[in-house]
Amino acid sequence: MVFGRRNYILMIAGVLAILVGFIIMRLENEVDGFISLYVAPVIILGGYLEIIWAILAAPEKKSDVAEAS
């Protein structure tokens, strides 16, 4: 596999954060609302940063895992 298990979990968490951000933005349904202007965009940005981190993070090597045990 190109990515490790940890990378896929981080990607799924990032996608879920993006979805939650868009959902709460839609639920408030106001142009000038506090959640629509400030909270939801921060959550969406965090989701995108999480996905970038998941792509750039090096997967754990099997030899490091064996030595730690």
C-alpha positions, -999 to 999 in steps of 0.1 A, spaced: 0 0 0 11 35 -7 -2 49 26 -3 33 60 -34 26 81 -28 59 100 -28 79 68 -61 65 57 -77 72 91 -64 108 90 -78 112 55 -112 100 66 -112 123 96 -103 152 73 -132 144 49 -156 141 78 -144 175 92 -151 191 58 -185 175 56 -194 187 91 -182 222 83 -205 224 52 -234 208 71 -233 233 100 -228 262 75 -260 250 57 -280 245 90 -276 280 101 -286 293 66 -278 329 73 -254 351 53 -243 372 83 -245 344 110 -216 338 134 -214 301 126 -215 306 88 -188 333 88 -164 321 115 -169 286 128 -177 266 97 -148 279 76 -123 272 103 -136 236 105 -135 232 67 -99 246 66 -89 222 94 -103 193 74 -83 203 43 -51 207 64 -58 173 79 -60 157 45 -27 175 34 -11 162 66 -23 127 59 -8 127 24 25 142 35 30 121 66 54 92 61 39 58 69 54 39 98 81 15 88 77 -21 99 112 -23 113 105 7 137 73 -10 149 91 -43 156 119 -26 175 94 -6 197 76 -38 209 
